Amino acid sequence: MSAELTQSPGTTTQLWRSFWDLLSFVFQFLLRIATALGPRHFLLSRFTSFRPLPLAELPVQDPPAGVAAEEGVESPEDLERLTVVLDLDETLVCAYEMASLPAATRDRAVESGLEWFDLECISSEKDSEGKPKVNLVTVFERPGLQEFLEQLHEFADLVLFTAGLEGYAKPLVDTIDVENRFSLRLYRPSTISTEYREHVKDLSCLSKDLSRIVIVDNNPFSFLLQPVNGIPCIPFTAGQPHDNQLLEVLVPLLKHLSMQRDVRPVLYERFRMPEWFQKYGIPALGLPS
């Protein structure tokens, strides 16, 4: 008779226990790896706030003249223009050093219709002769970028705020913003360091009154000082040729915010960012009174 048929019930039970112990070990091992990688890698999967906003939650169209869609909605003529602060990398574009970008990745992105361009950027590093190095990068625009900037410019003042260095970011923005829609550009030196994160974007450098300022950033830690002014944007990569966040999600939301006397209560109710930061041990800041 085969060994399988001659095993006793006790032996079979012991084998099953060994099998489940092995599965448990593998699970714990993978969990430790995930923990060691830190929160940034699992931002989207661990918190529901970072799923794309359902379109049904957003106003389909502007309310009729003289009719408020909800409490706090104002006629645009009675309000100052909204200020929209936009991050650059993984929010408006994604950029790759040409030397490290796989040809297959580039070809797939181009074939799928993503707008792209190659760029020379001045590095902060020096070459052997002490001159700044020149980095060659390939930049992919997020789908709908140009129309997004055009539509926003109609009802909002646009500010670019990136943690990137000016030698890299300035020529990039010169290329995507030939119409000079950004009224102000801020680079890494304008960010600050806190006890929780570096390169934080303090919106108080723009105005003491933050009621009409909103920041869109794929890295929410960028706006941890003003969490109720922030919109956590889904990161963009070259592998997302059909991404629709700019035109189908962000534009309707920002138009809606442009009619609010104070954007913070609306953003707090939608994203609950202070509570999200508390999960990382960062005190809740900017809670609406």
Sine and cosine of phi, psi and omega as CSV:
sin_phi,cos_phi,sin_psi,cos_psi,sin_omega,cos_omega
0.00,0.00,0.48,-0.88,-0.03,-1.00
-0.96,0.28,0.34,-0.94,0.00,-1.00
-0.88,0.47,-0.55,0.83,-0.01,-1.00
-0.88,0.47,-0.62,0.79,-0.04,-1.00
-0.98,0.19,-0.39,0.92,-0.06,-1.00
-1.00,-0.07,-0.02,1.00,0.02,-1.00
-0.94,0.35,0.64,-0.77,0.04,-1.00
-0.99,0.17,0.35,-0.94,0.06,-1.00
-0.82,0.57,-0.60,0.80,0.00,-1.00
-0.91,0.41,-0.61,0.79,0.02,-1.00
-0.92,0.40,-0.66,0.75,0.03,-1.00
-0.88,0.48,-0.68,0.73,0.02,-1.00
-0.88,0.47,-0.65,0.76,0.01,-1.00
-0.91,0.42,-0.61,0.79,0.04,-1.00
-0.90,0.43,-0.68,0.73,0.02,-1.00
-0.89,0.45,-0.65,0.76,0.02,-1.00
-0.89,0.46,-0.65,0.76,0.02,-1.00
-0.89,0.45,-0.64,0.77,0.01,-1.00
-0.89,0.46,-0.72,0.69,0.00,-1.00
-0.93,0.36,-0.55,0.83,0.07,-1.00
-0.89,0.46,-0.64,0.77,0.02,-1.00
-0.90,0.43,-0.70,0.72,0.04,-1.00
-0.88,0.48,-0.65,0.76,0.01,-1.00
-0.90,0.44,-0.65,0.76,0.02,-1.00
-0.89,0.45,-0.70,0.71,0.01,-1.00
-0.88,0.47,-0.67,0.74,0.01,-1.00
-0.89,0.46,-0.72,0.69,0.01,-1.00
-0.89,0.45,-0.60,0.80,0.01,-1.00
-0.90,0.44,-0.72,0.70,0.02,-1.00
-0.91,0.41,-0.59,0.80,0.02,-1.00
-0.90,0.44,-0.64,0.77,0.02,-1.00
-0.92,0.40,-0.60,0.80,0.05,-1.00
-0.89,0.45,-0.71,0.70,-0.01,-1.00
-0.88,0.47,-0.65,0.76,0.02,-1.00
-0.91,0.42,-0.64,0.77,-0.02,-1.00
-0.92,0.39,-0.51,0.86,0.00,-1.00
-0.94,0.35,-0.36,0.93,0.08,-1.00
1.00,-0.03,0.19,-0.98,-0.13,-0.99
-0.94,0.34,-0.47,0.88,-0.13,-0.99
-0.89,0.46,-0.57,0.82,-0.05,-1.00
-0.95,0.31,-0.35,0.94,-0.09,-1.00
-0.87,-0.49,0.37,0.93,-0.05,-1.00
-0.83,0.56,-0.71,0.70,-0.12,-0.99
-0.97,0.24,-0.54,0.84,-0.11,-0.99
-1.00,0.07,-0.40,0.92,-0.12,-0.99
-1.00,-0.03,-0.34,0.94,-0.09,-1.00
-0.76,-0.65,0.77,-0.63,-0.07,-1.00
-0.91,0.41,-0.32,0.95,-0.01,-1.00
-0.88,0.48,-0.34,0.94,-0.14,-0.99
-0.97,-0.23,0.20,0.98,0.20,-0.98
-0.97,0.23,0.45,-0.89,0.06,-1.00
-0.82,0.57,0.63,-0.77,0.00,-1.00
-0.90,0.43,0.78,-0.62,0.08,-1.00
-0.87,0.49,0.72,-0.70,-0.04,-1.00
-0.89,0.46,-0.47,0.88,-0.03,-1.00
-0.90,0.44,-0.38,0.92,-0.02,-1.00
-0.98,0.21,-0.24,0.97,-0.12,-0.99
-0.99,-0.16,0.51,-0.86,0.04,-1.00
-0.89,0.46,0.78,-0.63,-0.04,-1.00
-0.94,0.33,-0.59,0.81,0.00,-1.00
-0.51,-0.86,0.27,-0.96,0.04,-1.00
-0.91,0.41,0.57,-0.82,0.03,-1.00
-0.92,0.39,0.44,-0.90,0.03,-1.00
-0.84,0.54,0.43,-0.90,-0.01,-1.00
-0.84,0.54,0.74,-0.67,0.04,-1.00
0.99,0.11,-0.02,1.00,-0.02,-1.00
-0.89,-0.45,0.82,-0.57,0.00,-1.00
-1.00,0.04,0.77,-0.64,0.01,-1.00
-0.94,0.35,-0.49,0.87,0.01,-1.00
-0.31,-0.95,0.19,-0.98,0.00,-1.00
-0.86,0.50,0.72,-0.69,0.01,-1.00
0.99,-0.16,-0.21,0.98,0.01,-1.00
-0.97,0.24,0.72,-0.70,-0.05,-1.00
-0.84,-0.55,0.29,-0.96,0.16,-0.99
-0.95,0.31,0.72,-0.69,-0.04,-1.00
-0.83,0.56,-0.50,0.86,-0.03,-1.00
-0.92,0.40,-0.38,0.93,-0.05,-1.00
-1.00,-0.02,-0.03,1.00,-0.11,-0.99
-0.86,-0.51,0.45,-0.89,0.17,-0.99
-0.94,0.35,0.41,-0.91,0.00,-1.00
-0.88,0.47,0.62,-0.78,0.08,-1.00
-0.92,0.40,0.60,-0.80,0.13,-0.99
-0.97,-0.26,0.87,-0.50,0.00,-1.00
-0.94,-0.35,0.89,-0.45,0.02,-1.00
-0.99,-0.11,0.83,-0.56,-0.09,-1.00
-0.90,-0.43,0.76,-0.65,0.17,-0.99
-0.96,0.28,0.22,-0.97,-0.04,-1.00
-0.96,-0.28,-0.95,0.30,-0.11,-0.99
-0.94,0.34,0.77,-0.64,0.00,-1.00
0.94,0.35,0.06,1.00,0.12,-0.99
-0.93,-0.38,-0.81,0.59,0.04,-1.00
-0.98,-0.18,-0.54,0.84,-0.03,-1.00
-0.60,-0.80,0.15,-0.99,0.26,-0.97
-0.72,-0.69,0.66,-0.75,-0.09,-1.00
-0.80,-0.60,0.57,-0.82,-0.03,-1.00
-0.71,-0.71,0.65,-0.76,0.15,-0.99
-0.89,0.45,0.75,-0.66,-0.09,-1.00
-0.86,0.52,-0.57,0.82,-0.06,-1.00
-0.93,0.36,-0.43,0.90,-0.06,-1.00
-0.96,-0.29,-0.01,1.00,0.00,-1.00
-1.00,0.08,0.90,-0.43,0.02,-1.00
-0.86,0.51,0.67,-0.74,-0.02,-1.00
-0.86,0.52,-0.60,0.80,-0.01,-1.00
-0.91,0.43,-0.63,0.77,0.02,-1.00
-0.90,0.43,-0.71,0.71,0.01,-1.00
-0.89,0.46,-0.72,0.70,-0.04,-1.00
-0.88,0.47,-0.68,0.73,0.00,-1.00
-0.89,0.45,-0.66,0.75,-0.01,-1.00
-0.91,0.42,-0.68,0.74,-0.01,-1.00
-0.92,0.39,-0.71,0.71,-0.02,-1.00
-0.90,0.43,-0.48,0.88,-0.02,-1.00
-0.99,0.16,-0.10,0.99,0.11,-0.99
0.97,-0.25,0.06,1.00,0.02,-1.00
-0.91,0.41,0.69,-0.72,0.11,-0.99
-0.96,0.28,0.65,-0.76,-0.07,-1.00
-0.48,-0.88,0.27,-0.96,0.10,-0.99
-0.34,-0.94,0.43,-0.90,0.10,-1.00
-1.00,-0.09,0.50,-0.87,-0.15,-0.99
-0.55,-0.83,0.59,-0.81,0.15,-0.99
-0.98,-0.18,0.81,-0.59,-0.03,-1.00
-0.82,-0.57,0.59,-0.80,0.03,-1.00
-0.99,0.16,0.82,-0.57,-0.02,-1.00
-1.00,0.04,0.38,-0.92,0.09,-1.00
-0.98,0.20,-0.20,0.98,0.01,-1.00
-1.00,0.09,0.36,-0.93,-0.01,-1.00
-0.93,-0.36,0.49,-0.87,0.08,-1.00
-1.00,0.04,-0.12,-0.99,-0.07,-1.00
-0.89,0.45,-0.38,0.93,0.01,-1.00
-1.00,-0.08,0.09,1.00,0.02,-1.00
0.99,0.11,0.11,0.99,0.02,-1.00
-1.00,-0.03,0.51,-0.86,0.03,-1.00
-0.86,0.51,0.68,-0.74,0.05,-1.00
-0.96,0.27,0.47,-0.88,0.07,-1.00
-0.94,-0.33,0.86,-0.52,0.03,-1.00
-0.99,-0.14,0.67,-0.74,0.07,-1.00
-0.98,-0.20,0.84,-0.54,-0.04,-1.00
-0.79,-0.61,0.47,-0.88,0.15,-0.99
-0.95,-0.30,0.78,-0.62,-0.08,-1.00
-0.91,-0.42,0.76,-0.65,0.08,-1.00
-0.94,-0.35,0.77,-0.64,0.03,-1.00
-0.99,0.11,0.63,-0.77,0.09,-1.00
-0.90,0.43,0.66,-0.75,-0.04,-1.00
-0.80,0.60,0.75,-0.66,0.02,-1.00
0.99,0.12,0.19,0.98,-0.11,-0.99
-0.84,0.55,-0.76,0.65,-0.08,-1.00
-0.91,0.42,-0.67,0.75,0.04,-1.00
-0.92,0.38,-0.58,0.81,0.04,-1.00
-0.86,0.51,-0.77,0.64,0.00,-1.00
-0.90,0.44,-0.62,0.78,0.00,-1.00
-0.90,0.43,-0.71,0.70,-0.01,-1.00
-0.91,0.40,-0.67,0.74,0.00,-1.00
-0.90,0.43,-0.61,0.79,-0.05,-1.00
-0.89,0.45,-0.35,0.94,-0.01,-1.00
-0.94,0.33,-0.49,0.87,-0.08,-1.00
-0.77,-0.64,0.06,1.00,-0.06,-1.00
-0.58,-0.81,0.46,-0.89,0.18,-0.98
-1.00,0.04,0.78,-0.63,-0.11,-0.99
-0.98,-0.21,0.72,-0.69,0.05,-1.00
-0.81,-0.58,0.79,-0.62,0.13,-0.99
-1.00,-0.01,0.78,-0.62,0.01,-1.00
-0.70,-0.72,0.96,-0.28,-0.05,-1.00
-0.83,-0.56,0.51,-0.86,0.11,-0.99
-1.00,0.10,0.01,1.00,0.04,-1.00
-0.97,0.26,0.40,-0.92,0.03,-1.00
-0.96,0.27,0.48,-0.88,-0.07,-1.00
-0.89,0.45,-0.58,0.81,0.00,-1.00
-0.87,0.49,-0.48,0.88,0.05,-1.00
-1.00,-0.01,-0.74,0.67,-0.18,-0.98
-0.97,0.23,-0.60,0.80,-0.10,-1.00
-0.88,0.48,-0.78,0.63,0.02,-1.00
-0.90,0.43,-0.49,0.87,0.03,-1.00
-0.92,0.39,-0.74,0.67,-0.02,-1.00
-0.93,0.36,-0.56,0.83,0.09,-1.00
-0.83,0.55,-0.56,0.83,-0.04,-1.00
-0.98,0.22,-0.66,0.75,-0.05,-1.00
-1.00,0.06,-0.23,0.97,-0.05,-1.00
-0.81,-0.59,0.86,0.51,-0.02,-1.00
-0.93,0.37,-0.32,0.95,0.01,-1.00
-1.00,0.03,0.02,1.00,0.01,-1.00
0.82,0.58,0.77,0.63,0.00,-1.00
-0.98,0.20,-0.39,0.92,0.05,-1.00
-0.98,0.19,0.86,-0.51,0.02,-1.00
-0.98,0.19,-0.30,0.95,-0.01,-1.00
-0.45,-0.89,0.62,-0.79,0.07,-1.00
-0.82,-0.57,0.79,-0.61,0.01,-1.00
-0.86,-0.51,0.71,-0.71,-0.05,-1.00
-0.90,-0.44,-0.12,-0.99,-0.12,-0.99
-0.76,0.65,-0.67,0.75,0.00,-1.00
-0.86,0.52,-0.33,0.95,0.01,-1.00
-1.00,0.09,-0.15,0.99,0.07,-1.00
-0.99,0.12,0.23,-0.97,0.01,-1.00
-0.78,-0.62,0.30,-0.95,0.08,-1.00
-0.97,-0.23,0.66,-0.75,0.07,-1.00
-0.85,-0.53,0.08,-1.00,0.02,-1.00
-0.94,0.35,-0.22,0.98,-0.04,-1.00
-0.97,-0.23,-0.63,0.77,-0.04,-1.00
-0.50,-0.87,0.42,-0.91,0.15,-0.99
-1.00,-0.08,0.21,-0.98,0.06,-1.00
0.83,0.56,0.70,0.71,0.06,-1.00
-0.99,0.11,0.63,-0.77,-0.05,-1.00
-0.99,-0.16,0.98,-0.19,-0.03,-1.00
-1.00,0.10,0.94,-0.34,-0.07,-1.00
-0.95,0.33,-0.23,0.97,0.01,-1.00
-0.92,0.39,-0.22,0.97,0.07,-1.00
-0.95,0.31,-0.23,0.97,0.01,-1.00
-1.00,-0.08,-0.62,0.79,-0.04,-1.00
-0.21,-0.98,0.47,-0.88,0.10,-0.99
-0.97,0.24,-0.45,0.89,0.02,-1.00
-1.00,-0.09,0.94,-0.35,-0.06,-1.00
-0.98,-0.20,0.21,0.98,-0.08,-1.00
-0.93,0.37,-0.37,0.93,-0.05,-1.00
-0.85,-0.53,0.53,0.85,0.02,-1.00
-0.82,-0.57,0.72,-0.69,0.03,-1.00
-0.71,-0.70,0.61,-0.80,0.03,-1.00
-0.88,-0.48,0.71,-0.70,0.05,-1.00
-0.93,-0.36,0.86,-0.51,-0.10,-1.00
-0.47,-0.88,0.67,-0.74,0.04,-1.00
-0.96,0.27,-0.32,0.95,0.04,-1.00
-0.95,-0.30,0.98,-0.18,-0.08,-1.00
-0.89,0.46,-0.39,0.92,0.03,-1.00
-0.90,0.43,-0.28,0.96,0.05,-1.00
-0.90,0.43,-0.51,0.86,-0.04,-1.00
-0.91,-0.42,0.56,0.83,-0.04,-1.00
-0.92,0.40,-0.36,0.93,0.03,-1.00
-0.97,0.23,-0.42,0.91,0.04,-1.00
-0.73,-0.68,0.91,0.40,-0.12,-0.99
-0.89,0.45,-0.45,0.89,-0.03,-1.00
-1.00,0.04,0.15,0.99,0.15,-0.99
-0.96,-0.27,0.01,1.00,-0.17,-0.99
-0.97,-0.25,0.55,-0.84,0.17,-0.99
-0.90,-0.43,0.92,-0.39,0.03,-1.00
-0.97,0.26,0.94,-0.34,-0.09,-1.00
-1.00,0.03,0.61,-0.79,0.08,-1.00
-0.91,0.41,0.79,-0.61,0.00,-1.00
-0.87,0.50,0.55,-0.83,0.00,-1.00
-0.92,-0.39,0.70,-0.71,0.08,-1.00
-0.75,-0.67,0.15,-0.99,-0.01,-1.00
-0.91,0.40,-0.25,0.97,0.00,-1.00
-1.00,0.04,0.21,0.98,-0.04,-1.00
-0.83,-0.55,0.91,0.41,-0.06,-1.00
-0.93,0.37,-0.31,0.95,-0.04,-1.00
-0.95,-0.32,0.33,0.94,0.05,-1.00
-0.85,0.52,0.67,-0.74,-0.05,-1.00
-0.82,-0.58,0.29,0.96,-0.13,-0.99
-0.89,0.45,-0.65,0.76,-0.11,-0.99
-0.90,0.43,-0.81,0.59,-0.13,-0.99
-1.00,0.05,-0.58,0.82,-0.11,-0.99
-1.00,-0.09,-0.29,0.96,-0.03,-1.00
-0.90,-0.44,-0.82,0.58,-0.12,-0.99
-0.96,0.27,-0.68,0.74,-0.02,-1.00
-0.85,0.52,-0.77,0.63,0.02,-1.00
-0.86,0.50,-0.65,0.76,0.00,-1.00
-0.91,0.42,-0.71,0.71,-0.03,-1.00
-0.93,0.37,-0.57,0.82,0.09,-1.00
-0.88,0.47,-0.66,0.75,0.03,-1.00
-0.89,0.45,-0.69,0.72,0.00,-1.00
-0.91,0.41,-0.50,0.87,-0.02,-1.00
-0.91,0.42,-0.28,0.96,0.02,-1.00
-0.99,-0.16,0.11,0.99,0.01,-1.00
-0.99,-0.14,0.71,-0.70,0.08,-1.00
-0.91,0.41,-0.52,0.85,0.04,-1.00
-0.66,-0.75,0.89,-0.46,-0.07,-1.00
-0.97,0.24,-0.31,0.95,-0.18,-0.98
-0.92,0.40,-0.70,0.72,0.05,-1.00
-0.86,0.50,-0.62,0.78,0.00,-1.00
-0.91,0.42,-0.72,0.70,-0.02,-1.00
-0.93,0.37,-0.57,0.82,0.03,-1.00
-0.90,0.43,-0.72,0.70,-0.01,-1.00
-0.90,0.44,-0.54,0.84,-0.07,-1.00
-0.99,0.17,-0.65,0.76,-0.14,-0.99
-0.91,-0.40,-0.38,0.93,-0.02,-1.00
0.78,0.63,0.70,0.71,-0.08,-1.00
-0.89,0.45,-0.59,0.80,0.04,-1.00
-0.83,0.56,-0.66,0.75,0.03,-1.00
-0.92,0.39,-0.58,0.81,0.03,-1.00
-0.89,0.46,-0.68,0.73,0.02,-1.00
-0.91,0.41,-0.54,0.84,0.02,-1.00
-0.87,0.49,-0.50,0.87,0.03,-1.00
-0.90,0.43,-0.35,0.94,0.04,-1.00
-0.98,-0.21,0.22,0.98,0.04,-1.00
0.98,0.19,0.28,0.96,0.01,-1.00
-0.98,-0.17,0.82,-0.57,-0.05,-1.00
-0.83,0.56,0.54,-0.84,0.01,-1.00
-0.94,0.34,0.89,-0.46,0.01,-1.00
-0.92,-0.40,0.49,-0.87,0.14,-0.99
0.95,0.32,0.39,0.92,0.05,-1.00
-0.90,0.43,0.69,-0.73,0.02,-1.00
-0.87,0.49,0.61,-0.79,0.00,-1.00
-0.98,0.22,0.00,0.00,0.00,0.00
